[in-house]
Amino acid sequence: MNDNNKNKQNQLNIELTNEMAEGIYSNLAIITHSHSEFIIDFIKVMPGLPKAKVKSRIIMTPQHAKRLFNALKGNLKKFESLYGEINETGGGPIPPFTLGGPAAEA
C-alpha cells in the first residue's frame, strides 16, 4: 500500500454545522474529575448578575484530558511567540466552587 492510500484510510472527516461554527462564549471554566473522567463546564458570567449558566459541558477520559492540556500548552506557546505574553490579571478572583468532586480550577 502506498503512502497516499494509507493517508486516505487514516483520514477523519469532521463536520462543523453552521450553528456549531458560531461557537459559545465562555469566560469561566470549572474542571472536576473522578478516577475515570474529566468534566469541563464552560460558563458565561455576566457582571452584576448573581447567577451564571453552564453553556457547555465536555466529558473526557484522563488520556484525552492530557492530550487537550498538551495541545493547549503548545498552542499558547505559539500564540505568545507571535503576539507576546498573555497577561492573566484583570479577570478578578475565581470563586471557590465545589461540585461534589475535587476543588475546581479555571
OpenMM code with the backbone's topology and positions (N, CA, C; nanometers):
from openmm import Vec3, app, unit

residues = "MET ASN ASP ASN ASN LYS ASN LYS GLN ASN GLN LEU ASN ILE GLU LEU THR ASN GLU MET ALA GLU GLY ILE TYR SER ASN LEU ALA ILE ILE THR HIS SER HIS SER GLU PHE ILE ILE ASP PHE ILE LYS VAL MET PRO GLY LEU PRO LYS ALA LYS VAL LYS SER ARG ILE ILE MET THR PRO GLN HIS ALA LYS ARG LEU PHE ASN ALA LEU LYS GLY ASN LEU LYS LYS PHE GLU SER LEU TYR GLY GLU ILE ASN GLU THR GLY GLY GLY PRO ILE PRO PRO PHE THR LEU GLY GLY PRO ALA ALA GLU ALA".split()
positions = [
    Vec3(0.0856, -0.1179, 0.0000),
    Vec3(0.0000, 0.0000, 0.0000),
    Vec3(0.0901, 0.1240, 0.0000),
    Vec3(0.0617, 0.2159, -0.0911),
    Vec3(0.1457, 0.3356, -0.0943),
    Vec3(0.0999, 0.4363, 0.0109),
    Vec3(0.1851, 0.5372, 0.0351),
    Vec3(0.1574, 0.6364, 0.1399),
    Vec3(0.0294, 0.7133, 0.1149),
    Vec3(-0.0044, 0.7394, -0.0120),
    Vec3(-0.1256, 0.8147, -0.0449),
    Vec3(-0.2506, 0.7385, -0.0021),
    Vec3(-0.2555, 0.6078, -0.0297),
    Vec3(-0.3698, 0.5261, 0.0123),
    Vec3(-0.3761, 0.5130, 0.1638),
    Vec3(-0.2592, 0.5009, 0.2281),
    Vec3(-0.2534, 0.4886, 0.3739),
    Vec3(-0.3100, 0.6156, 0.4393),
    Vec3(-0.2747, 0.7347, 0.3858),
    Vec3(-0.3257, 0.8612, 0.4389),
    Vec3(-0.4772, 0.8710, 0.4231),
    Vec3(-0.5304, 0.8219, 0.3095),
    Vec3(-0.6756, 0.8255, 0.2870),
    Vec3(-0.7486, 0.7368, 0.3870),
    Vec3(-0.6900, 0.6211, 0.4228),
    Vec3(-0.7529, 0.5311, 0.5183),
    Vec3(-0.7512, 0.5896, 0.6588),
    Vec3(-0.6509, 0.6680, 0.6935),
    Vec3(-0.6381, 0.7257, 0.8262),
    Vec3(-0.7039, 0.8624, 0.8373),
    Vec3(-0.7655, 0.9109, 0.7293),
    Vec3(-0.8252, 1.0437, 0.7294),
    Vec3(-0.9579, 1.0428, 0.8043),
    Vec3(-0.9801, 1.1467, 0.8835),
    Vec3(-1.1047, 1.1625, 0.9572),
    Vec3(-1.1743, 1.2867, 0.9058),
    Vec3(-1.2954, 1.2725, 0.8561),
    Vec3(-1.3734, 1.3875, 0.8105),
    Vec3(-1.4548, 1.4398, 0.9273),
    Vec3(-1.4359, 1.5670, 0.9581),
    Vec3(-1.5052, 1.6299, 1.0696),
    Vec3(-1.6041, 1.7301, 1.0143),
    Vec3(-1.7297, 1.7185, 1.0561),
    Vec3(-1.8356, 1.8076, 1.0088),
    Vec3(-1.8602, 1.9165, 1.1124),
    Vec3(-1.8696, 2.0399, 1.0662),
    Vec3(-1.8974, 2.1539, 1.1514),
    Vec3(-2.0230, 2.2220, 1.0979),
    Vec3(-2.1334, 2.2102, 1.1716),
    Vec3(-2.2572, 2.2734, 1.1284),
    Vec3(-2.2471, 2.4251, 1.1423),
    Vec3(-2.3324, 2.4980, 1.0726),
    Vec3(-2.3327, 2.6445, 1.0828),
    Vec3(-2.3597, 2.6890, 1.2257),
    Vec3(-2.4523, 2.6233, 1.2930),
    Vec3(-2.4850, 2.6588, 1.4315),
    Vec3(-2.3649, 2.6382, 1.5237),
    Vec3(-2.2962, 2.5255, 1.5086),
    Vec3(-2.1805, 2.4971, 1.5917),
    Vec3(-2.0651, 2.5919, 1.5587),
    Vec3(-2.0531, 2.6319, 1.4334),
    Vec3(-1.9449, 2.7212, 1.3914),
    Vec3(-1.9551, 2.8582, 1.4580),
    Vec3(-2.0750, 2.8978, 1.4999),
    Vec3(-2.0927, 3.0254, 1.5692),
    Vec3(-2.0227, 3.0248, 1.7048),
    Vec3(-2.0106, 2.9095, 1.7659),
    Vec3(-1.9427, 2.8976, 1.8941),
    Vec3(-2.0267, 2.9478, 2.0101),
    Vec3(-1.9752, 2.9265, 2.1288),
    Vec3(-2.0391, 2.9712, 2.2528),
    Vec3(-1.9339, 3.0445, 2.3337),
    Vec3(-1.9652, 3.1656, 2.3782),
    Vec3(-1.8711, 3.2443, 2.4566),
    Vec3(-1.8687, 3.1927, 2.6000),
    Vec3(-1.7485, 3.1808, 2.6547),
    Vec3(-1.7304, 3.1395, 2.7935),
    Vec3(-1.6182, 3.2219, 2.8543),
    Vec3(-1.6409, 3.2711, 2.9767),
    Vec3(-1.5342, 3.3434, 3.0463),
    Vec3(-1.5000, 3.2777, 3.1802),
    Vec3(-1.5479, 3.1546, 3.1993),
    Vec3(-1.5138, 3.0767, 3.3180),
    Vec3(-1.5242, 2.9287, 3.2829),
    Vec3(-1.4241, 2.8522, 3.3235),
    Vec3(-1.4285, 2.7068, 3.3060),
    Vec3(-1.4069, 2.6437, 3.4419),
    Vec3(-1.4907, 2.5478, 3.4755),
    Vec3(-1.4782, 2.4743, 3.6006),
    Vec3(-1.4432, 2.3303, 3.5640),
    Vec3(-1.3355, 2.2811, 3.6233),
    Vec3(-1.2870, 2.1477, 3.5909),
    Vec3(-1.2968, 2.0591, 3.7143),
    Vec3(-1.3638, 1.9464, 3.6996),
    Vec3(-1.3709, 1.8459, 3.8057),
    Vec3(-1.3320, 1.7111, 3.7450),
    Vec3(-1.3046, 1.6139, 3.8316),
    Vec3(-1.2682, 1.4827, 3.7782),
    Vec3(-1.2995, 1.3728, 3.8772),
    Vec3(-1.3131, 1.2540, 3.8218),
    Vec3(-1.3235, 1.1307, 3.9001),
    Vec3(-1.2045, 1.0444, 3.8586),
    Vec3(-1.2032, 0.9200, 3.8996),
    Vec3(-1.0922, 0.8326, 3.8609),
    Vec3(-1.0935, 0.7996, 3.7119),
    Vec3(-1.2085, 0.8176, 3.6448),
    Vec3(-1.2178, 0.7765, 3.5044),
    Vec3(-1.2579, 0.8874, 3.4074),
    Vec3(-1.2919, 1.0069, 3.4588),
    Vec3(-1.3391, 1.1134, 3.3700),
    Vec3(-1.2933, 1.2505, 3.4177),
    Vec3(-1.2738, 1.3397, 3.3212),
    Vec3(-1.2581, 1.4823, 3.3482),
    Vec3(-1.3820, 1.5505, 3.2932),
    Vec3(-1.4363, 1.6433, 3.3691),
    Vec3(-1.5549, 1.7180, 3.3272),
    Vec3(-1.5176, 1.8654, 3.3249),
    Vec3(-1.5377, 1.9291, 3.2106),
    Vec3(-1.5102, 2.0719, 3.1970),
    Vec3(-1.6417, 2.1412, 3.1650),
    Vec3(-1.6853, 2.2281, 3.2566),
    Vec3(-1.8054, 2.3090, 3.2358),
    Vec3(-1.7619, 2.4480, 3.1923),
    Vec3(-1.8137, 2.4921, 3.0774),
    Vec3(-1.7865, 2.6258, 3.0259),
    Vec3(-1.9048, 2.7147, 3.0599),
    Vec3(-1.8770, 2.8276, 3.1260),
    Vec3(-1.9807, 2.9137, 3.1839),
    Vec3(-1.9625, 3.0558, 3.1333),
    Vec3(-2.0739, 3.1258, 3.1163),
    Vec3(-2.0691, 3.2684, 3.0841),
    Vec3(-2.1185, 3.3450, 3.2057),
    Vec3(-2.0276, 3.4204, 3.2687),
    Vec3(-2.0597, 3.5013, 3.3860),
    Vec3(-2.0808, 3.6448, 3.3380),
    Vec3(-2.1938, 3.7041, 3.3746),
    Vec3(-2.2219, 3.8424, 3.3372),
    Vec3(-2.2032, 3.9315, 3.4592),
    Vec3(-2.1339, 4.0446, 3.4427),
    Vec3(-2.1102, 4.1349, 3.5567),
    Vec3(-2.2413, 4.1805, 3.6208),
    Vec3(-2.2429, 4.1794, 3.7529),
    Vec3(-2.3586, 4.2279, 3.8271),
    Vec3(-2.4721, 4.1280, 3.8429),
    Vec3(-2.4631, 4.0137, 3.7783),
    Vec3(-2.5674, 3.9124, 3.7923),
    Vec3(-2.5196, 3.8037, 3.8881),
    Vec3(-2.6031, 3.7672, 3.9850),
    Vec3(-2.5607, 3.6686, 4.0848),
    Vec3(-2.5676, 3.5244, 4.0352),
    Vec3(-2.6162, 3.5039, 3.9136),
    Vec3(-2.6363, 3.3699, 3.8615),
    Vec3(-2.5655, 3.3564, 3.7267),
    Vec3(-2.5086, 3.2404, 3.7008),
    Vec3(-2.4447, 3.2131, 3.5728),
    Vec3(-2.4841, 3.0729, 3.5280),
    Vec3(-2.4949, 3.0551, 3.3965),
    Vec3(-2.5372, 2.9253, 3.3435),
    Vec3(-2.4211, 2.8542, 3.2762),
    Vec3(-2.4196, 2.7217, 3.2918),
    Vec3(-2.3267, 2.6392, 3.2169),
    Vec3(-2.3741, 2.6410, 3.0719),
    Vec3(-2.2860, 2.6801, 2.9817),
    Vec3(-2.3199, 2.6885, 2.8400),
    Vec3(-2.2846, 2.5615, 2.7644),
    Vec3(-2.1829, 2.4901, 2.8146),
    Vec3(-2.1420, 2.3660, 2.7507),
    Vec3(-2.0669, 2.2807, 2.8523),
    Vec3(-2.0835, 2.1503, 2.8436),
    Vec3(-2.0120, 2.0565, 2.9301),
    Vec3(-1.9426, 1.9540, 2.8420),
    Vec3(-1.8136, 1.9363, 2.8673),
    Vec3(-1.7354, 1.8381, 2.7936),
    Vec3(-1.6877, 1.7333, 2.8939),
    Vec3(-1.7106, 1.6069, 2.8621),
    Vec3(-1.6680, 1.4958, 2.9467),
    Vec3(-1.5679, 1.4141, 2.8659),
    Vec3(-1.4507, 1.3887, 2.9253),
    Vec3(-1.3484, 1.3140, 2.8524),
    Vec3(-1.2682, 1.2246, 2.9457),
    Vec3(-1.1996, 1.1297, 2.8851),
    Vec3(-1.1142, 1.0394, 2.9622),
    Vec3(-0.9899, 1.1161, 3.0096),
    Vec3(-0.9231, 1.0658, 3.1127),
    Vec3(-0.7983, 1.1302, 3.1561),
    Vec3(-0.6944, 1.1393, 3.0431),
    Vec3(-0.6900, 1.0384, 2.9577),
    Vec3(-0.5951, 1.0395, 2.8463),
    Vec3(-0.6260, 1.1545, 2.7492),
    Vec3(-0.7542, 1.1734, 2.7170),
    Vec3(-0.7918, 1.2833, 2.6283),
    Vec3(-0.7694, 1.4181, 2.6974),
    Vec3(-0.7938, 1.4249, 2.8275),
    Vec3(-0.7701, 1.5497, 2.9009),
    Vec3(-0.6219, 1.5875, 2.8943),
    Vec3(-0.5345, 1.4893, 2.9064),
    Vec3(-0.3909, 1.5188, 2.8989),
    Vec3(-0.3522, 1.5637, 2.7586),
    Vec3(-0.4098, 1.5005, 2.6560),
    Vec3(-0.3823, 1.5430, 2.5185),
    Vec3(-0.4330, 1.6854, 2.4952),
    Vec3(-0.5499, 1.7178, 2.5497),
    Vec3(-0.6035, 1.8546, 2.5381),
    Vec3(-0.5096, 1.9528, 2.6082),
    Vec3(-0.4654, 1.9187, 2.7286),
    Vec3(-0.3716, 2.0032, 2.8026),
    Vec3(-0.2457, 2.0311, 2.7200),
    Vec3(-0.1869, 1.9254, 2.6639),
    Vec3(-0.0651, 1.9421, 2.5839),
    Vec3(-0.0903, 2.0232, 2.4575),
    Vec3(-0.2060, 2.0042, 2.3954),
    Vec3(-0.2405, 2.0826, 2.2758),
    Vec3(-0.2586, 2.2297, 2.3108),
    Vec3(-0.3264, 2.2582, 2.4220),
    Vec3(-0.3433, 2.3975, 2.4657),
    Vec3(-0.2087, 2.4600, 2.5003),
    Vec3(-0.1262, 2.3861, 2.5707),
    Vec3(0.0061, 2.4363, 2.6100),
    Vec3(0.0881, 2.4712, 2.4857),
    Vec3(0.0862, 2.3832, 2.3864),
    Vec3(0.1600, 2.4081, 2.2623),
    Vec3(0.1055, 2.5274, 2.1856),
    Vec3(-0.0267, 2.5379, 2.1796),
    Vec3(-0.0876, 2.6497, 2.1075),
    Vec3(-0.0660, 2.7822, 2.1798),
    Vec3(-0.0706, 2.7819, 2.3126),
    Vec3(-0.0422, 2.9045, 2.3880),
    Vec3(0.1015, 2.9500, 2.3655),
    Vec3(0.1936, 2.8554, 2.3608),
    Vec3(0.3339, 2.8889, 2.3354),
    Vec3(0.3491, 2.9532, 2.1970),
    Vec3(0.2842, 2.8959, 2.0956),
    Vec3(0.2894, 2.9524, 1.9601),
    Vec3(0.2256, 3.0917, 1.9578),
    Vec3(0.1102, 3.1067, 2.0229),
    Vec3(0.0401, 3.2351, 2.0274),
    Vec3(0.1296, 3.3420, 2.0886),
    Vec3(0.1901, 3.3100, 2.2043),
    Vec3(0.2730, 3.4087, 2.2735),
    Vec3(0.4008, 3.4408, 2.1961),
    Vec3(0.4509, 3.3465, 2.1181),
    Vec3(0.5693, 3.3764, 2.0373),
    Vec3(0.5346, 3.4744, 1.9252),
    Vec3(0.4108, 3.4737, 1.8798),
    Vec3(0.3665, 3.5667, 1.7753),
    Vec3(0.3194, 3.7006, 1.8310),
    Vec3(0.2460, 3.6983, 1.9431),
    Vec3(0.1761, 3.8177, 1.9910),
    Vec3(0.2233, 3.8679, 2.1267),
    Vec3(0.3151, 3.8008, 2.1892),
    Vec3(0.3623, 3.8419, 2.3208),
    Vec3(0.2895, 3.7672, 2.4315),
    Vec3(0.3439, 3.7817, 2.5516),
    Vec3(0.2904, 3.7093, 2.6670),
    Vec3(0.1479, 3.7531, 2.7006),
    Vec3(0.0655, 3.6573, 2.7342),
    Vec3(-0.0732, 3.6835, 2.7740),
    Vec3(-0.0742, 3.7262, 2.9196),
    Vec3(-0.1365, 3.8398, 2.9478),
    Vec3(-0.1479, 3.8914, 3.0838),
    Vec3(-0.2682, 3.8244, 3.1511),
    Vec3(-0.2458, 3.7530, 3.2591),
    Vec3(-0.3536, 3.6808, 3.3272),
    Vec3(-0.4311, 3.7651, 3.4261),
    Vec3(-0.3874, 3.8854, 3.4569),
    Vec3(-0.4571, 3.9682, 3.5548),
    Vec3(-0.5797, 4.0325, 3.4931),
    Vec3(-0.6671, 4.0832, 3.5778),
    Vec3(-0.7839, 4.1554, 3.5296),
    Vec3(-0.9106, 4.0737, 3.5263),
    Vec3(-0.9002, 3.9435, 3.5455),
    Vec3(-1.0188, 3.8605, 3.5424),
    Vec3(-1.0937, 3.8574, 3.6742),
    Vec3(-1.0322, 3.9100, 3.7781),
    Vec3(-1.0962, 3.9076, 3.9086),
    Vec3(-1.0787, 3.7734, 3.9763),
    Vec3(-1.1177, 3.7657, 4.1019),
    Vec3(-1.0998, 3.6411, 4.1767),
    Vec3(-1.1931, 3.5318, 4.1251),
    Vec3(-1.1476, 3.4102, 4.1358),
    Vec3(-1.2286, 3.2947, 4.0963),
    Vec3(-1.2935, 3.2385, 4.2219),
    Vec3(-1.4255, 3.2280, 4.2231),
    Vec3(-1.4933, 3.1771, 4.3426),
    Vec3(-1.4531, 3.0327, 4.3721),
    Vec3(-1.4508, 2.9949, 4.4995),
    Vec3(-1.4148, 2.8562, 4.5350),
    Vec3(-1.5334, 2.7629, 4.5146),
    Vec3(-1.5404, 2.6975, 4.3997),
    Vec3(-1.6505, 2.6076, 4.3685),
    Vec3(-1.6186, 2.4668, 4.4146),
    Vec3(-1.7191, 2.3976, 4.4646),
    Vec3(-1.7085, 2.2541, 4.4882),
    Vec3(-1.8374, 2.1921, 4.4365),
    Vec3(-1.8208, 2.0965, 4.3464),
    Vec3(-1.9361, 2.0330, 4.2850),
    Vec3(-1.9391, 1.8833, 4.3151),
    Vec3(-1.8992, 1.8480, 4.4349),
    Vec3(-1.9026, 1.7073, 4.4734),
    Vec3(-1.7761, 1.6326, 4.4385),
    Vec3(-1.6802, 1.6992, 4.3755),
    Vec3(-1.5541, 1.6354, 4.3408),
    Vec3(-1.4407, 1.7164, 4.3989),
    Vec3(-1.3210, 1.6961, 4.3466),
    Vec3(-1.2069, 1.7760, 4.3935),
    Vec3(-1.2306, 1.9247, 4.3638),
    Vec3(-1.1609, 2.0117, 4.4339),
    Vec3(-1.1758, 2.1553, 4.4140),
    Vec3(-1.1527, 2.1909, 4.2682),
    Vec3(-1.2364, 2.2772, 4.2155),
    Vec3(-1.2306, 2.3160, 4.0741),
    Vec3(-1.1271, 2.4250, 4.0534),
    Vec3(-1.0703, 2.4272, 3.9329),
    Vec3(-0.9764, 2.5310, 3.8937),
    Vec3(-1.0165, 2.5804, 3.7565),
    Vec3(-0.9864, 2.7070, 3.7301),
    Vec3(-1.0163, 2.7621, 3.5978),
    Vec3(-0.8936, 2.8285, 3.5413),
] * unit.nanometer
topology = app.Topology()
chain = topology.addChain("A")
for resn in residues:
    res = topology.addResidue(resn, chain)
    for name in ("N", "CA", "C"):
        topology.addAtom(name, app.Element.getBySymbol(name[0]), res)
